[in-house]
């Protein structure tokens, strides 16, 4: 017990309990769905989770600062459609340019959100609810009732979706999943090691103290939105790769899955705490449930949504009620454990006794 | 005559401090009873006990000679005890009549607007004021809002009305009106507990006076038995504590010069020079504008008139970032709200304003150097914690204050502004902080220290600037002043000695 306690810090309990929940859910679904524990399921789920994860990483940056971005679904849809449309005009666009285009358009849209939230001081929920509709409107206007189809896309792009990087047994790690993992790792390290990451946490947990400490709060929040938009743009590119056929309702409602993943993943909706790993696990949980409930054909679509919603509520409520208590207990035992340590000569010297 | 409300031997302790120590007080119907005391003397705690926000540890409250216990403000209201404060608590979007009757739960489920307006009118008439009961509270002046609060108290058949610094934000004319209302209420048999820091007012309105100091009742008597001198003596009358080890030294060059500094409606006409190695104390009552001057100097709420010279150069400080870059550090009064990021470990709190210095060549945070700095400060300032990884929220008040100090000292400031540096920390940590301030001044730092603790201001400062209601009342040198002189200036009396 002591060894575990030394290894696991109380704030990591959330991630671990979520991991256990994911395993339990998989075990449960394997008894309900034929051939659930297979490479095929993994390939399917991992692709859809990959998109949610990438967007959720961006959302986490914003949520850490006590804000929210509800427009990510529309940004994903717009970027997917926009890049797909460029290919119908010119198939020879190089891959790097296509990705850059998606990220660039996304960043621009995120920047507009950031400008309004950070500099014009409009509440984030209002700004992004507005841009959710505006960006979708732009897509409808730009789309002009046309549809991007797989036939219009270059073969390298269509071929990306089933691309396998490597396999472990019959589990294939696809390119899409790999991209998501890289994004999570890069941003997790950024949160820990960059000044920018520290600033996000500081602004989210005590905005006044952050301001007095001379942190450029507005610029930081603005940049968080730009990055959130850019990652949604990347998500849009992945969306295009995954589906190929893009209509003007592409990725509608994705923002709800993303916010759910972030919250289920233990990122505090009031800012100041949370990790990218947590957001990723949240995305895995949401993606697994979504896929499994779809596979259970005897559950109607309406009930599927209700069950998903019920689960999200349960997960957050469980955190508020049970996990906080466990964490408190954990922290208390840690304190008594630490008491004798303060008697070492080194500490006593430090305390000046 | 029997008292309406009697407080018998009430004591109340908050984790480090004895807020009330065996206090007794009687309130009689038809009297204005004034409670006097410095900030922190226990007045607020007593009010909170009377209105059910706090429960006494020992002692009892008697209403009409029967013991009562007040668990919450609804119960206080039920017993006929109401309070109005400096900032009236009205609902800005409701109109005057709705505000007056907001706490009446027994007026039925259906709003009868006709009755509501008629009753509200009747109450205001009884008070002798004219006010449109249909106008929303938002547009009313502070004085009118207070009238609404008084009308509310009257409509609730209040027997004991607590008025907590009701005059602090009113003009002279409005004060006169308020006093007319107050006397009117008194003549109707209400017992009024009045609190104010303006002594002229106190002597004008009071029938009786009670003086608190350090949580104890020092004296009670009829108003005419007191003189201003006696009241001040009773309020401050403790001996200077002996543990201030102030080292006097020759101050260096002028670090900060302030000329005619003002911010509309908050403070005006602030002039002073501050030299390296000097401690300038800022004394005055809460709300006298001391903190606002500090906020202006640190760029949080920039001034709109006057000049600031820092190290000989005229500067225009518009943001905390800029102030920090110039070499100004500000340790705020409210550690929880403004000083620390509570969930952050000590080390991250210390490096927060200076994080730029801990970035290595490839742009990452150099944790080793960050930890080294934090450990240095932990040893130097004797921060008692398990390690530098302990979250700031888990530390005691004194240790939290040391973390805030470390954080700002690490910016290597030329000017350190301390706002109530020892508020809410225990005696031991307090003298440590004092020793630290003394050391820092010795090392040539210019220090501006705001404090409501008179012995502290007198013990630590080379000179003391006294403010009252946004104006500078004077600068007194350490050698030629006493607690009485400072308190007299802070309360707006001519110096008695």
Boltz contact constraints between the chains, C-beta under 6 A:
constraints:
  - contact:
      token1: [A, 193]
      token2: [B, 364]
      max_distance: 6.0
  - contact:
      token1: [A, 193]
      token2: [B, 365]
      max_distance: 6.0
  - contact:
      token1: [A, 195]
      token2: [B, 355]
      max_distance: 6.0
  - contact:
      token1: [A, 202]
      token2: [B, 341]
      max_distance: 6.0
  - contact:
      token1: [A, 205]
      token2: [B, 341]
      max_distance: 6.0
  - contact:
      token1: [A, 205]
      token2: [B, 343]
      max_distance: 6.0
  - contact:
      token1: [A, 206]
      token2: [B, 341]
      max_distance: 6.0
  - contact:
      token1: [A, 208]
      token2: [B, 337]
      max_distance: 6.0
  - contact:
      token1: [A, 208]
      token2: [B, 338]
      max_distance: 6.0
  - contact:
      token1: [A, 209]
      token2: [B, 338]
      max_distance: 6.0
  - contact:
      token1: [A, 209]
      token2: [B, 341]
      max_distance: 6.0
  - contact:
      token1: [A, 212]
      token2: [B, 320]
      max_distance: 6.0
  - contact:
      token1: [A, 212]
      token2: [B, 338]
      max_distance: 6.0
  - contact:
      token1: [A, 213]
      token2: [B, 352]
      max_distance: 6.0
  - contact:
      token1: [A, 213]
      token2: [B, 353]
      max_distance: 6.0
  - contact:
      token1: [A, 214]
      token2: [B, 320]
      max_distance: 6.0
  - contact:
      token1: [A, 214]
      token2: [B, 321]
      max_distance: 6.0
  - contact:
      token1: [A, 214]
      token2: [B, 324]
      max_distance: 6.0
  - contact:
      token1: [A, 214]
      token2: [B, 353]
      max_distance: 6.0
  - contact:
      token1: [A, 338]
      token2: [B, 386]
      max_distance: 6.0
  - contact:
      token1: [A, 350]
      token2: [B, 379]
      max_distance: 6.0
  - contact:
      token1: [A, 351]
      token2: [B, 384]
      max_distance: 6.0
  - contact:
      token1: [A, 352]
      token2: [B, 382]
      max_distance: 6.0
